[in-house]
Amino acid sequence: MDKLKEHYTQLVKEYREVFVSVWNAMQGEINSLNHDKDGIKNYLDVEVEKHIQLQRNIITDRRRCFKCGMCGACCKLAISEFSPTALLEKASRGDKFAREFISTFTPYENEEDAEKQYPLYIQLLKESGEKVYYYYCKKVTEDNKCSDYENRPTICRDYPDNPIQMLHPTCSFIEWHESIQKIVLTIKAMTEIREHFRKELEKGDL
């Protein structure tokens, strides 16, 4: 638990540093536009978006350097912030991801059954304080292969596609995940700061 707290403390510290750096850079660009509202709007809507997309492309490009090591963790212990009931409800409203997730993964009967698969990982998730639900795929074999590999859904083909999710320690994408951490924090900072400046522009304070 102490190790996890240390990780989050370091992450918060790093984000603060990134946030200040991005804030200063964006504030400098806005100041250079000398209250030109159209110029500021173009900077926020076009130029900042270009930079965010560039960072996203870097994340995607780096991901291509890694491939699945068939540890089986994502098949035997899929994580969702939504309960089976919530996923079914979202799917009924046309949510494609929820529909694919619930048609691919089966919820564990209880947390204890999930914990038998990966006890350390479950403990880390508990310590993070986030409420999550545990699922598994019935098509994974004992040697961690997909018994219907050619027909596997997009949710499996693209995993991991979320650069901020917590990956299992055995996942071969861990190195990718660690290498893009600062990029992810930069995107988050730029997105939040851009929204702040947009509101300031709307109020006429820029």
C-alpha positions as CSV (number, residue, x, y, z in Angstrom):
1,M,0.0,0.0,0.0
2,D,2.8,2.4,0.8
3,K,4.3,1.7,-2.6
4,L,1.1,2.6,-4.3
5,K,0.7,5.8,-2.3
6,E,4.2,6.7,-3.2
7,H,3.4,6.2,-6.8
8,Y,0.4,8.4,-6.7
9,T,2.2,11.1,-4.7
10,Q,4.9,11.2,-7.4
11,L,2.3,11.3,-10.1
12,V,0.6,14.3,-8.5
13,K,3.9,16.1,-8.1
14,E,4.8,15.4,-11.7
15,Y,1.4,16.6,-12.9
16,R,1.8,19.9,-11.0
17,E,5.2,20.5,-12.7
18,V,3.8,19.7,-16.1
19,F,0.7,21.9,-15.4
20,V,2.8,24.9,-14.5
21,S,5.1,24.5,-17.5
22,V,2.1,24.2,-19.9
23,W,0.3,27.1,-18.2
24,N,3.3,29.4,-18.7
25,A,3.7,28.4,-22.3
26,M,0.0,28.8,-23.2
27,Q,-0.2,32.1,-21.2
28,G,2.8,33.4,-23.1
29,E,1.2,32.6,-26.5
30,I,-2.0,34.3,-25.5
31,N,-0.2,37.4,-24.2
32,S,1.6,37.7,-27.5
33,L,-1.7,38.0,-29.3
34,N,-2.4,41.3,-27.5
35,H,-6.1,40.8,-26.7
36,D,-6.9,39.8,-30.3
37,K,-10.0,37.7,-29.5
38,D,-10.2,36.0,-32.9
39,G,-6.5,35.2,-32.7
40,I,-6.8,33.8,-29.2
41,K,-9.9,31.7,-30.2
42,N,-8.0,30.3,-33.2
43,Y,-5.0,29.5,-31.0
44,L,-7.1,27.6,-28.5
45,D,-9.4,25.9,-31.0
46,V,-6.9,25.1,-33.8
47,E,-3.2,25.4,-32.6
48,V,-3.7,23.8,-29.2
49,E,-5.8,21.0,-30.8
50,K,-3.1,20.3,-33.3
51,H,-0.5,20.0,-30.5
52,I,-2.8,17.7,-28.5
53,Q,-3.4,15.5,-31.6
54,L,0.4,15.4,-32.2
55,Q,0.9,14.1,-28.7
56,R,-1.9,11.5,-29.2
57,N,-0.2,10.4,-32.4
58,I,3.1,9.9,-30.5
59,I,1.2,7.6,-28.0
60,T,-0.2,5.6,-30.8
61,D,3.1,5.3,-32.6
62,R,4.9,4.1,-29.5
63,R,2.3,1.5,-28.9
64,R,3.1,-0.1,-32.2
65,C,6.5,-1.0,-30.9
66,F,5.0,-3.4,-28.5
67,K,2.9,-6.6,-28.9
68,C,0.9,-8.8,-26.6
69,G,2.9,-11.2,-24.5
70,M,-0.1,-13.5,-23.9
71,C,0.0,-13.2,-20.1
72,G,-3.8,-13.6,-20.1
73,A,-4.4,-10.9,-17.6
74,C,-6.8,-8.8,-19.7
75,C,-8.8,-11.9,-20.6
76,K,-9.1,-13.4,-17.1
77,L,-9.5,-10.1,-15.3
78,A,-11.1,-7.4,-17.3
79,I,-11.9,-4.2,-15.3
80,S,-14.8,-1.8,-15.7
81,E,-16.0,1.1,-13.6
82,F,-19.5,0.0,-14.6
83,S,-21.6,-2.8,-13.1
84,P,-23.1,-5.5,-15.3
85,T,-26.5,-3.8,-14.9
86,A,-25.1,-0.4,-15.8
87,L,-23.4,-1.8,-18.9
88,L,-26.6,-3.5,-20.1
89,E,-28.4,-0.2,-19.6
90,K,-25.8,1.7,-21.6
91,A,-25.8,-1.0,-24.3
92,S,-29.6,-0.7,-24.6
93,R,-29.2,3.0,-25.2
94,G,-26.9,2.4,-28.1
95,D,-23.4,2.5,-26.4
96,K,-21.3,0.4,-28.8
97,F,-18.4,-0.1,-26.3
98,A,-20.8,-1.2,-23.5
99,R,-22.5,-3.6,-25.9
100,E,-19.2,-5.1,-27.1
101,F,-17.9,-5.3,-23.5
102,I,-20.9,-7.1,-22.1
103,S,-21.1,-9.5,-25.0
104,T,-17.4,-10.4,-24.6
105,F,-16.9,-10.5,-20.9
106,T,-18.8,-12.3,-18.1
107,P,-18.9,-10.8,-14.6
108,Y,-17.3,-12.8,-11.8
109,E,-19.8,-14.1,-9.2
110,N,-18.0,-12.3,-6.5
111,E,-14.8,-10.4,-5.8
112,E,-13.2,-13.4,-4.1
113,D,-13.3,-15.4,-7.3
114,A,-11.6,-12.6,-9.2
115,E,-9.0,-12.3,-6.5
116,K,-8.0,-15.9,-6.9
117,Q,-6.7,-15.1,-10.4
118,Y,-4.5,-12.1,-9.6
119,P,-4.5,-11.3,-5.9
120,L,-1.7,-8.7,-6.0
121,Y,-3.4,-6.8,-8.8
122,I,-6.8,-6.8,-7.1
123,Q,-5.1,-5.5,-3.9
124,L,-3.6,-2.6,-5.9
125,L,-6.9,-1.8,-7.3
126,K,-8.5,-1.8,-3.9
127,E,-5.8,0.5,-2.6
128,S,-6.4,2.9,-5.4
129,G,-9.8,3.6,-3.8
130,E,-11.6,3.3,-7.1
131,K,-14.8,1.2,-7.3
132,V,-14.5,-1.3,-10.1
133,Y,-16.2,-4.5,-11.3
134,Y,-14.4,-7.6,-12.4
135,Y,-15.1,-9.7,-15.6
136,Y,-13.5,-12.5,-17.5
137,C,-13.7,-14.0,-21.0
138,K,-14.9,-17.5,-21.4
139,K,-13.0,-18.0,-24.6
140,V,-9.5,-17.8,-23.2
141,T,-7.7,-21.1,-23.0
142,E,-5.5,-22.5,-20.2
143,D,-2.3,-21.4,-22.1
144,N,-3.7,-17.8,-22.3
145,K,-4.7,-18.0,-26.0
146,C,-8.0,-16.9,-27.5
147,S,-10.1,-19.9,-28.8
148,D,-11.7,-17.6,-31.3
149,Y,-8.8,-15.4,-32.1
150,E,-9.7,-14.5,-35.7
151,N,-13.1,-13.3,-34.7
152,R,-12.0,-11.4,-31.5
153,P,-13.8,-8.1,-31.0
154,T,-12.3,-4.6,-31.4
155,I,-12.1,-4.3,-27.6
156,C,-9.6,-7.1,-27.6
157,R,-7.8,-6.1,-30.8
158,D,-7.1,-2.6,-29.6
159,Y,-6.2,-3.4,-26.0
160,P,-4.7,-1.4,-24.3
161,D,-6.2,1.7,-25.9
162,N,-6.5,3.8,-22.7
163,P,-3.1,5.3,-21.8
164,I,-4.3,6.2,-18.3
165,Q,-5.7,2.8,-17.2
166,M,-3.8,0.7,-14.6
167,L,-2.2,-2.3,-16.4
168,H,-1.5,-5.6,-14.8
169,P,2.2,-6.0,-13.8
170,T,2.6,-8.9,-16.2
171,C,1.3,-7.0,-19.2
172,S,3.9,-6.6,-22.0
173,F,2.6,-3.0,-22.6
174,I,3.8,-1.8,-19.2
175,E,6.9,-0.3,-20.7
176,W,4.8,1.6,-23.3
177,H,2.5,2.8,-20.5
178,E,5.4,4.1,-18.5
179,S,7.1,5.8,-21.5
180,I,4.0,7.9,-22.3
181,Q,3.1,9.0,-18.8
182,K,4.5,12.6,-19.2
183,I,2.8,12.9,-22.6
184,V,-0.5,11.8,-21.0
185,L,-0.1,14.4,-18.3
186,T,0.7,17.1,-20.8
187,I,-2.5,16.3,-22.8
188,K,-4.5,16.5,-19.6
189,A,-2.9,19.8,-18.6
190,M,-3.4,21.3,-22.1
191,T,-7.0,20.2,-22.1
192,E,-7.8,21.6,-18.7
193,I,-6.0,24.9,-19.3
194,R,-7.5,25.4,-22.7
195,E,-11.0,25.0,-21.1
196,H,-10.1,27.7,-18.5
197,F,-8.9,30.2,-21.1
198,R,-12.0,29.5,-23.3
199,K,-14.2,30.5,-20.3
200,E,-12.0,33.6,-19.7
201,L,-12.4,34.5,-23.4
202,E,-16.2,34.1,-23.2
203,K,-16.3,36.4,-20.1
204,G,-14.2,39.0,-21.9
205,D,-11.3,38.7,-19.5
206,L,-8.6,38.0,-22.2
